[in-house]
Amino acid sequence: MDSNKTDCFTFFIERPHIREGTQVGTTVKLWIPKVNTDKVYIYHRDGPDGCLGIVPLNYSDIVVSHLVDGLDYDARIVELTDNTCKIKCRLSSREETEHRKKEYKASIRKELTKTYNPQKPITLMIATKNKSTVKKGDKLVIEFNELDSYVQNVHVQSCQWHIKFLNQTGKTVGIFENDKSTIQRVLKAHFNSYLFNVEVLDVAKERSTAWKGYLVELVIKPYKNNNMMST
């Protein structure tokens, strides 16, 4: 496709998988698997909660090529009934994509480093493969990377951020991902020189197949090192 060209087209999905809260104007995510890359699957923007549908074959080639090249797009629902869903898709040019990525990364850098004073603890769930890895009351450690790595691994269409939790011996307990807003709160506190008291609140007795492990509830309490502030 010509790098200066922007393609726009609409298509219908028959019997779409509609979840509660889906409405006209909702943006959707396009995804191609590592195998059978001739099909483009459509998911709700904030996570794979059931496939909404598949892009019609007459558009799949151009969309696959676009996604493989890592170019930007805007896909959203423009009509919605019980049995059909009409989606409008706009494929951005290479120049437009690069410009948008540059602006977006600059905004993320600014957001992560601006003054931030967390007031409340953060609770979240992770999953650990082995139940014996962690127990209630354990203190965990968060593994952080340099600021540049977070800026480079964020994209307009998706976020690759995650938080890795380690035990006191440095062994990975679990990874938290797919929740950009929560991860961003933790990163903003970190880049504002906060430290974290991370405690295990509870460990599920039964294995959760949805999470592929035992659910672990954590509470993260940001705090300032007063000794460092006074020196």
C-alpha positions as CSV (number, residue, x, y, z in Angstrom):
1,M,0.0,0.0,0.0
2,D,1.2,3.5,-0.8
3,S,2.7,5.0,2.3
4,N,0.8,8.3,1.7
5,K,-2.5,6.6,1.2
6,T,-5.2,6.3,3.8
7,D,-7.8,3.6,3.3
8,C,-11.3,3.7,4.8
9,F,-14.0,1.1,4.4
10,T,-17.0,-0.4,6.2
11,F,-18.2,-3.9,6.6
12,F,-20.9,-6.0,8.5
13,I,-20.4,-8.8,11.0
14,E,-23.3,-11.2,11.2
15,R,-24.3,-12.5,14.6
16,P,-21.5,-10.7,16.5
17,H,-20.5,-11.5,20.0
18,I,-21.8,-8.4,21.8
19,R,-21.1,-7.9,25.4
20,E,-22.8,-5.6,27.9
21,G,-21.8,-1.9,27.4
22,T,-21.0,-2.3,23.7
23,Q,-22.6,0.5,21.7
24,V,-22.3,2.7,18.6
25,G,-19.0,4.5,18.7
26,T,-17.1,1.8,20.6
27,T,-13.7,1.2,19.2
28,V,-12.5,-2.3,18.5
29,K,-9.1,-4.0,18.2
30,L,-7.9,-5.9,15.1
31,W,-5.7,-8.9,15.7
32,I,-4.0,-11.6,13.5
33,P,-2.7,-14.9,15.1
34,K,0.8,-16.2,14.5
35,V,-0.7,-19.0,12.4
36,N,-3.5,-18.8,9.9
37,T,-2.6,-15.1,9.3
38,D,-5.1,-14.8,6.5
39,K,-7.9,-14.1,9.0
40,V,-8.2,-10.9,11.0
41,Y,-10.1,-11.2,14.3
42,I,-12.0,-8.3,15.9
43,Y,-11.9,-7.9,19.7
44,H,-13.3,-5.3,22.1
45,R,-10.6,-2.6,22.6
46,D,-10.0,-3.2,26.3
47,G,-9.3,-6.9,26.1
48,P,-10.3,-10.2,24.6
49,D,-13.7,-10.9,26.1
50,G,-14.8,-13.1,23.3
51,C,-14.2,-12.5,19.7
52,L,-16.6,-9.9,18.2
53,G,-16.2,-11.3,14.7
54,I,-13.9,-11.6,11.7
55,V,-13.0,-9.1,9.0
56,P,-14.6,-10.2,5.7
57,L,-12.1,-11.9,3.4
58,N,-12.3,-9.2,0.7
59,Y,-10.6,-6.8,3.2
60,S,-8.4,-9.3,5.1
61,D,-5.3,-9.0,2.8
62,I,-5.0,-5.2,3.1
63,V,-5.6,-5.3,6.8
64,V,-3.1,-8.1,7.4
65,S,-0.5,-6.2,5.4
66,H,-1.2,-3.1,7.4
67,L,-1.0,-4.8,10.8
68,V,2.2,-6.7,9.9
69,D,3.8,-3.4,9.1
70,G,2.8,-2.1,12.5
71,L,0.7,0.8,11.1
72,D,-2.0,2.6,13.0
73,Y,-5.8,2.3,12.4
74,D,-9.1,3.3,13.8
75,A,-11.9,0.8,13.8
76,R,-15.2,1.4,15.5
77,I,-18.8,0.3,15.6
78,V,-21.1,2.6,13.6
79,E,-24.3,0.6,13.6
80,L,-25.5,-2.1,16.0
81,T,-28.5,-4.5,16.1
82,D,-29.1,-7.8,17.8
83,N,-27.9,-9.7,14.7
84,T,-25.5,-7.4,12.9
85,C,-22.7,-5.0,13.7
86,K,-21.4,-2.5,11.1
87,I,-17.8,-1.4,11.6
88,K,-16.0,1.5,10.0
89,C,-12.2,1.0,9.6
90,R,-9.7,3.6,8.7
91,L,-6.1,2.6,7.9
92,S,-3.6,5.3,8.6
93,S,-0.6,6.1,6.3
94,R,2.9,5.4,7.4
95,E,3.7,9.1,7.9
96,E,0.6,9.6,10.0
97,T,1.4,6.5,12.1
98,E,4.9,7.6,12.8
99,H,3.8,11.1,13.7
100,R,1.1,9.8,16.0
101,K,3.5,7.3,17.7
102,K,6.0,10.1,18.3
103,E,3.4,12.4,19.9
104,Y,1.9,9.5,21.9
105,K,5.2,8.4,23.3
106,A,6.0,12.0,24.3
107,S,2.7,12.3,26.1
108,I,3.4,9.0,28.0
109,R,6.8,10.1,29.1
110,K,5.3,13.4,30.4
111,E,2.5,11.5,32.1
112,L,4.8,9.0,33.9
113,T,7.2,11.7,35.2
114,K,4.8,14.5,36.2
115,T,4.3,15.2,39.9
116,Y,2.1,12.5,41.4
117,N,1.2,11.9,45.1
118,P,-0.7,8.6,45.5
119,Q,-3.2,8.7,48.3
120,K,-4.7,5.3,48.4
121,P,-3.3,1.7,48.3
122,I,-3.7,-0.3,45.1
123,T,-5.2,-3.8,45.2
124,L,-4.9,-6.2,42.3
125,M,-4.9,-9.9,41.4
126,I,-2.1,-11.9,39.9
127,A,-1.9,-15.7,39.3
128,T,0.9,-18.0,40.4
129,K,1.5,-21.4,38.9
130,N,2.3,-23.2,42.1
131,K,0.2,-22.6,45.2
132,S,3.2,-23.1,47.5
133,T,5.1,-20.2,45.8
134,V,3.5,-17.6,48.1
135,K,1.3,-17.4,51.2
136,K,-0.8,-14.9,53.0
137,G,1.2,-12.1,54.6
138,D,4.3,-12.5,52.4
139,K,6.1,-9.4,51.3
140,L,6.8,-9.1,47.6
141,V,9.1,-6.9,45.5
142,I,8.2,-5.1,42.2
143,E,10.8,-5.4,39.4
144,F,11.1,-2.1,37.5
145,N,12.8,-1.2,34.2
146,E,14.2,2.1,33.0
147,L,11.8,4.9,31.9
148,D,12.8,4.5,28.2
149,S,11.7,0.9,28.1
150,Y,8.2,1.8,29.1
151,V,8.0,4.7,26.7
152,Q,9.2,2.5,23.8
153,N,6.8,-0.4,24.6
154,V,3.6,1.6,24.5
155,H,1.7,1.9,21.3
156,V,-1.4,3.8,20.2
157,Q,-3.3,0.6,19.6
158,S,-2.1,-1.5,22.6
159,C,0.1,-1.4,25.6
160,Q,2.9,-3.9,26.3
161,W,3.4,-2.9,29.9
162,H,3.4,-5.4,32.8
163,I,4.5,-5.6,36.4
164,K,6.6,-8.5,37.6
165,F,6.3,-9.4,41.3
166,L,9.2,-11.3,43.0
167,N,9.5,-12.9,46.4
168,Q,12.3,-12.0,48.8
169,T,14.7,-14.5,47.1
170,G,14.2,-12.9,43.7
171,K,11.9,-15.7,42.3
172,T,9.0,-14.6,40.1
173,V,5.7,-15.0,41.8
174,G,3.4,-13.7,39.1
175,I,2.9,-11.0,36.4
176,F,0.2,-8.4,36.2
177,E,-0.7,-7.2,32.8
178,N,-3.6,-6.0,30.5
179,D,-4.7,-3.2,32.9
180,K,-2.9,-0.1,31.7
181,S,-4.5,2.3,34.1
182,T,-3.5,0.4,37.2
183,I,0.0,-0.3,35.9
184,Q,0.3,3.4,35.1
185,R,-0.5,4.4,38.7
186,V,2.3,2.2,39.9
187,L,4.8,3.5,37.4
188,K,3.9,7.1,38.1
189,A,4.5,6.6,41.8
190,H,7.8,4.8,41.0
191,F,9.1,7.6,38.8
192,N,8.1,10.1,41.6
193,S,10.6,8.2,43.9
194,Y,8.0,6.3,45.8
195,L,8.9,2.9,47.3
196,F,6.3,0.1,47.8
197,N,5.1,-2.1,50.5
198,V,3.6,-5.1,48.7
199,E,1.7,-7.6,50.8
200,V,-0.2,-10.8,49.9
201,L,-3.7,-10.5,51.2
202,D,-5.0,-13.9,50.1
203,V,-4.2,-17.0,48.0
204,A,-7.0,-18.9,46.3
205,K,-7.5,-22.5,47.5
206,E,-8.5,-23.8,44.1
207,R,-6.8,-23.3,40.8
208,S,-8.5,-20.9,38.4
209,T,-8.5,-22.2,34.9
210,A,-9.3,-18.7,33.5
211,W,-6.1,-17.3,35.0
212,K,-4.1,-20.6,34.5
213,G,-3.0,-20.6,38.1
214,Y,-3.9,-19.8,41.7
215,L,-5.3,-16.3,42.2
216,V,-3.3,-14.1,44.5
217,E,-4.7,-10.9,45.9
218,L,-2.1,-8.1,46.6
219,V,-2.2,-4.7,48.2
220,I,0.4,-2.1,47.1
221,K,1.1,0.7,49.5
222,P,3.3,3.5,48.1
223,Y,5.5,5.4,50.6
224,K,8.4,7.9,50.7
225,N,11.7,7.0,52.2
226,N,12.0,9.8,54.8
227,N,15.6,8.9,55.6
228,M,16.6,9.6,52.0
229,M,14.5,12.8,51.9
230,S,16.3,14.2,54.9
231,T,19.8,13.7,53.7
